[in-house]
Amino acid sequence: MTGTTRRLRGAKTEPKGSRGAQSPAARFVAWLARPLASFHLIVTIATLLTVLGLVMVLSASSVEAYAERGSAYSLFVQQAMFAALGCVMFYLALRIPIRKLRQWSFPMFAVSVLALVLVLIPGIGSEVQGSRRWFDLGPVSVQPSEIVKVTFVVWGAHLLASRRSEKATLKDILVPLVPAGMLVCLLVVLEPNLSTTIALGIVLAALLWFGGLPVRLFVTIAVSGVVAAGVLALSAGYRSDRMRAFFNPGEDPQGIGYQARQAQYSLADGGIWGRGLGQSRAKWSYLPNSHNDFIFAIIGEELGFLGCALVLGLFALFVYTGLRIASRSVDPFLRLLTATATTWITAQALINVGYVVGLLPVTGLQLPLVSAGGSSLAITLLMFGVIANAARHEPEAVSALQAGQDGRFSRLLRLPKPEIYSPAKAEAARARSAAKAAAQRARTERPRQSDRSRQAQPRRGQSGAPARRRSPESRGTSSLRATRAWEPNYPMPHARERGRSR
C-alpha cells in the first residue's frame, strides 16, 4: 500500500509542476490569438528589417563612401535620414482614416503619374548613367517610380472594391485599371527602368488576381506581360547583356558576368557563420553596388548562412502576417490592399535574392527595407504603415481597442481608435448613394426635357410633350461607374459603413 500510495501521489503532483510549463511554439501560438498580434508583428518586422538594413548599408558602403566622399558615413547618414522620414510616414499612415485613404486614392495616383511625366522632361528630372528617374530636391533625390507603386496599389484596391460591391461586369473591372497600369509601365520604361516596370506588373497582376479576375483571362494577361518583359529585356544593350550573362555565365567572367560571379563568391566566402560584421572583402571594390542591389551577398559574407536565413525568415513571417490580415479583414478594400501590398513586397524580395544567388537574371530590384535607396526605404515604410493600419481594423482588434484594451505601443503613439465596419450599413449606404445619384440625374434631365418639348411643339402641332428619350447618361450603370471610379470626391459610403451615418 505504501508503494501504491507513493505512485498515486507522484501521479497527482506531476501535472501540478508541469501545468505552467509550455513549449515556445505553444506560447507563440497563444500569443498569435491575441487581438493585436498582427499589428505588433508588422511593426516588429518593419523595425528589424530597417535596423538590419541600416547596419548593413553602413558596413557595405563605408569603403567606397570614404574613397569617393572622404567620409565612411556619408551614404549611411543619407540612408538614416530617409529611414527617419519613413518612420514619420509610417506613423502618418497609422493615423489616416480608411475613408480618407479611399477618397484621396485617385488624386494621389494622378499626381504620381504626373510626376512620372515631369521626370522625363530635360531640366526637370535629373539624368544619372543614362536614366532619367530622379527629382533633385536639395541634398536628397526623390524617385517618382517608387511613389507610384504605393498610389497604384491603393487606388487599384479602392477601384476594384467599389466595382465588386456594385456587381460590375468584367469590362468595368478591367477598365480603367488595366489601361492605367499600362500607361504607368510605359512611362517607367521610358526612363528607362525595367526593374520598377516588373514591380508594377506584379502589382497589377496581384490586383487582378485578388480582385476575382477569371483564371483564363488572368493567364492570358500574365503570359502577355511575360512576353512583353522578355522583349524589353532584349531590346536594350545593357538588358540583353544581363540576359546573356545569365544564360551563359562563363562567356565573359570579367565583363558582363563579373557582378553576378562576385556575388556568388561573397556568399560562398561567408559559410555558415560568416566572416563577422564589417569583415567583408567583397566591399573593397570587388563587388559593384554591394550596398544596393547586391547587399544580400554582403549579408551572406559577413553574417553567413544564419544571417541570410534570418532575412528570409523575416520575409516569410511578413507573408504570413500580411495574408492573415487580408483574410481577417471584413472590408473588401482592406483585403485587396493588404494582399496586393504583401505580394508586391515579397515578390520584390524574392527577385532580389534570386538574382544574387544566381537563380534569376539581374534586374536591379532592391531588397525592401535593407538595400540602400532613400526613396525605396521611405515608400516601403509607408506601405508597411498602411498594412499596420489595416491590422488595427481586424474585427477582434477593433473590439479590443473600442473596449479600451490599447497596448502600450498604441497608447504611446496616441493612435485613434478604429471604427467597426458593417456590411449591412455599407449596403444601405450604397443604396442611398445610388438613389441620390439617380435623383441628381433626374434633376439635370428635367430642363433638357422641357427644352425638347418647346422645340417639338411647333413642328408637331400638338399640345402634348413628346415621349421622353433616354439620355446617354441614363442608358446604363456602366458609364456611371466609370465616372465615379475616376472622380476623386464622389460620395463615399465608407464613413457611414463604419457607423457614422447621419
N, C-alpha and C positions, 0 to 999 in steps of 0.2 A: 504493500500500500504506500510505503514511503517513496519508492521509485516512481510509482504511478502519479502520486501527488506532485512530485517534483516536475515530472514531464508535463502535467497539466498546467502547473504554474508557469513553466517555461513557455508553453504554447500561448498562454494568456498575456504574458508580459512581452513577448517578442514583437507583436504588431504595435504595441504601445510605443516602443522605442523607434520603430521604423515608420510610424504614421506620418511624421513631418518630413521624412527624407524623400525627395523626389529627384529624378534624373534631370539634368539640364534641358533635355529635349521636352520633358513633360512641363517644366516650368516655362519654357518658351512658348509651348502650345497654349498654356493657361494665360500667359501674357498677351498672346495674339487675340484672345477672346475679349480683351478689354475694348471699350468703345472707341478710344482714340489711338489704338495701336497703329493703324495705317498712317495716321498723321505723324506720329513720332518716328515711324520707320522712314518716311520720306525725308523728314528733317535730318535724321541721323545719317542717311545715305548721302544726301547732298553735302552735309558738313564733312564727312570723312573723305569723300572724293575731292572736294575742294581743297582741304588741307593737304591731302596727299599730292594733288596737282601742284600746289604752291611749293612744296618741299622738292618735288622732282624737277620743276622748272628752274628753281634756284640751282640745283645740282647740275642739270644738263646744260644750262645756258651760261654758267659762270665763266667758263674758259673763253668762249667766243665773245661774250659781252666784254670781258676785260681786254681782249685783243682789239676789238673794234671801237669801244667807247671809253676804255680806261677805267671802268668800274665793273666788278663782277656782279653787282646787284642791280644794274640798270634795267634789264629785262624783267627781273623778279619784282622790282618796285612797280613797274608798269602793270604786271600781272596782278599784283596785290591791290593796286588802285581799282582795276576792273572787278576784282573779287569783292572789294568793299561796295562798289556800285551795284554789283549783282546781289549782294545781301540786302541793300536798300530796296531793289526791285523785287526781291523775294518777299520782303515784308509788305510792300505795297500790294503785291499780288494776293497776299493772305487777307488783306483788309478789303479788297474791292468786292462789292456785292455781285453775285452772279447775274442779276438783272442788268446792272450797268455793263458788265463784261459783254453780254449779248448785244446790248444797244450800241456799244462802241466797236463791235467786231468789224463791221464793214467800213466805217471811216478809218480805222487803223489799217485795215488791209489796203484801202485805196491810197492812203498816204505812203505806205511801204512800197506799193507798185510805182507811185510817182517818184519815190527816191531811187528806185531801180532805173527809171528812165533818166533822171538827172545825173546819176553817177556815170553814165555813158557819154555825157557831153564833155568835150575837152574844156579845161578851165574850171570845171566844177568838180568832177571826180579826178582823183589823183591816179596816175599810172605807175605801177611798180612791176618790173620784169615782164612787161608786155601785157599786163592785165589791168583793166580799169575797174576797180572794185571798191575803193575806199573814199570816204569823205575825211579830209584832214581838218580836225577841229582843234587847233592849237597843238597841245602836246599829245593828244590822243587821236586815233583814227577809228572811224565807225564804218562797219561793213553792212550795207543795206540788205544784202542777200541773207544775212543771219537773222535780221529782224523779220523778213518776210516769211520765214519758216513759222514763227510763232503766230503771226497775224493770219496766215493761211490756215493753220490748224484751228484757231479759234473761230474764224469766220466760216470755214467749211463745216465745223461741227454745229454751229448755230444754224446754217442754211439747211443741212440735212435733217436736223432735229425738227425744224419748222416744217419742212416738206413731208416728213414721215407722219407728223401729227395731223397734217391735212390730207393724208392718204393720196399723195401726189402720184402721178404717172411716172414711168421710167424716164421719159423725156424731161419732165420737170426736175427729176433728181440729177440728171447728167448736165442740164443747162441751168444756170451758168457755171457750175463748179468746174467741169472739165475744160471748157474754153478759158476760164480764168487761170486754171493751173497750167495750161499750155502756154498762155501768154507770159506767165511768170517764168516758166522754164526757158522760154525763148529769150527773154531779157537777160537771164543769168548766163545763158550760153554765149550771148554777145559780149560778155565781159572780157575774156571767156572764163568760165568756172564750171567745169564738168562735175566736180565733186559735189558742189551745192545743188546742181541740177539733179543729181542722183538722189540726194536727200529730199528734195521737193517731190520727185517722183514717188519716193517711198511714202511721203505724207499723203499725196493724192491717192495712191493705192490703198493705204490704210483707211482713209475716209470712205472710199467706195466699198471696201470690204465690210467694215463695221457698220456702214450705212445701209447694208442689206442689198447690195447690187447682186443680180443673178450670177451664178458661178460661171456660166458660159460667156457672158459678156465681160465679166471681170477677167477671165483668162485671155480673152481677145485683147482687151486693153493692156494687160500685163505683158503679153507677147509683143505687142506693138511698141511698148515702152522699152523693152529689152533690145529690140531691133534698132530702135532709134538711138539708144545708148551705144550700141555697137558701132553704128555708123559714125556717131560723133567721136567715139574713141579712136577711130581710124582716119578721121578727116584731117586732124591737125598733126603737125610733126612731132611735138613732144608727147602727145597722147598715143600716137602709133608707136613711138619708141618704147613707151611703157608696156604696151601690149606685146611687142616683140621681145622685150626683156623678160616678160612673164612666161611666154611660151617657149623661149629659147634662152634660158638664163646664162648659159655658157658662151653665148655668141660674142659678147663684149663685156667681160667682167670688170674692166677698168673704165668703162664708159657708161652706157645706159643701164647696165646691170649692177653697177657699183653700189648704189644705195641699198637696194634690197639684199645684196650679198653681205654688206657690212652689218645690216640689222640682224641677220641670222647669226653672224659671228658673235655679236654682242649677247644675244640670247644664250648661245652655247657657252660663252665665257662665264656667264653667271652661275650655271649649275643649279643645284638645289637651294643652297643658302645665299648665294650671291657674293659678290666681292666686298660688299659693305657700302653703306650710304656715302656718296661722294667719291667713291673709288673707281668710277667708270674710266676706262681707257678710250672708249669709242668717242666720247665727247671732246677729246682733244683733236678736233677737226678730222677725225676718221669717218664719222657718220654725219652727213649733211642733214640739217633740220632735225637734229636729235632732240631738241626741246619742243618741237612742234608735232609734225606728222609721225615721227618715229620715237616718241617718248616712251612707248611701251617697251621698246628694245632696251632703253636705259633702265627702266624698272626691272626688267629681267636680268640685266647685267649686275645691278647694284643690290637688288633685293632677292634675286634668284627666282626659282620656280614658286616659292611660297608667296613672294610679292605679287607675281602675276596671278596666282590663284586667288589672292585677296581681292585684286581688282575685278577679276571675273566673277568672284562670289558676290561682290557688292552690286554689280550689274544684274546678276541673276536674282538677287533679293529685290532689286528695283523692279524687275519684270513681274515677280510675284506680287509685289505691293501694288503696282500700277493696275494690273489686271484684277486684283482683289477690290480695289477702289471702284473700278469700272463695273464689276459685277454686282457690287453692293449699292451703287447709286440708283436711285429711282428716277432721277431727272435724266431724260434722254440726251440732253445737251452735255451733261457731265459725263455720261457713259461714253459718248462718241469722243469727247475731248480727251479724256484720260486714256482711253485705249489707243487713240491715234498718237498722242504725245509719247506714250510708253513705247509704241512700235518704232517711232522715228528715232528716239534717243538710243534705244537698244540696237537697232539696225546700224546706226552710225558707229556705235562702239564695236560691233561685230565686224563691220567692214574694215575699220582701222586695225583691229587685232589681226584680221585675216590677211591683210597685205603685209603686215610686219612679219608674221610667221611664214609667209610665202604661199598661202592658200589662195590669194586673190591678187590681181594686178594692182599696182599702186594707183590710188585715186586721189589722195590728198585730203580725205576726210579726217577730221581731228577726233581724238578721243575725248568725249564730252567731259567737261569739268577738270580734265587732267592736262591736256595739251596746252601749250602756250597759245594765246589768242584772246585778246581782250573782249572783242565783240561776242565771240562764241561763248566765252565763260559767262558774261553778264546775261546774255539772252537765255542760255541754258538754265541759269539760276532763276530767271524769271519764269521759265516754263515749270521748273520744279515747284516754285511758289504757287502757280496755278493748280498743279496737281495736289499740293498740300491743302489748298483751299477746298478742292473737291473732296479730299479725305475728311474734312471737317463737316461736310454736308451728307455723309453717310447717315442713314436713319438712326442708328444707335448712337452715333456721335452727336447728332442734333438733339436727341432726347437727353443725353447726359449733360450736354452744355446748357440746354434750357433749364435743366434741373439744378444748375449751379455746380456741377462736378467738373469745373475747369481744372486743367492740370496746372502745374507750376509754370510751365513754359507759356501757356495761354494767358495766365494772369500777369506774367512779367511783361509780355508784349501788349497787353490790353487789347486783345483781339475782339472784334464784335461777335456776338452770338449769331450763329447761322439760324435761318428760319426753315420751317418744315415745308417740304414740297408735297402738294396734294394733287394727285392725278385728276380727282373729281373737280377740284377748283380750277385746274388747268383747262379741262374740257369746257367747263362753264365759261371761263374767260375767253377761250377761243370762239365759242358760240356768240358771246356778246360782241367780240371784236368783229366777227363776220357780219352780225346784224348791223353794227354801226357802220361798217363799210358799205353794206347794201343801202342803208338809209342815205348815206352821203352820195352814192351813185344816183339814187332816185332824185335827190335834190338838184344834182347837176344836170340830169336829163330833162327835168320838167321845163326849164326855159327853152331848151332845144326843141321840145315837142310843140310848145306854143308858137315858136318861130316858124316851124314847118307847117303848122296849121294855118297861120296867117298867109304864108306863101301859097298854100294849096287851095285856099278858098276861092280866089278869083278864077283860077284855072278850071276848077271842077264845078263851080256854081252851086255848091252845096253848103248848107249851114253846118253840117257835122264836120267834126275834125277827122282827118284821115287816120287810118289804122296805124297804131304805134309800130314803129320799126325798131328792132333791137340794134342798139348802137354797138360798135366794135368792142367797147369796154365791157359789155354785158353778154358777150357771146360765149362765155365760159369762165371758169375759175382759173385757168392756167395763166392768162395774162395778169390777173390779179396777184397770183402767187409770184409770178416773175417780178412784178413791180415791187411787191412787199419784200421780196428777198433782197433786192438791191437797195431799197431805201433805208437809210440808217435809223430813222426815227419813226418807223411805223409802229402802231400800238402793240406794245409788248405785254403779253399776259403773265410774264414771269412774276411780277410783283403780286398780282392777285392770286397766282398759283401758290404763293407762299403765305397766304392768309391775310394779305393786306388789302382785301377788297374794300371798296368804299361803301 
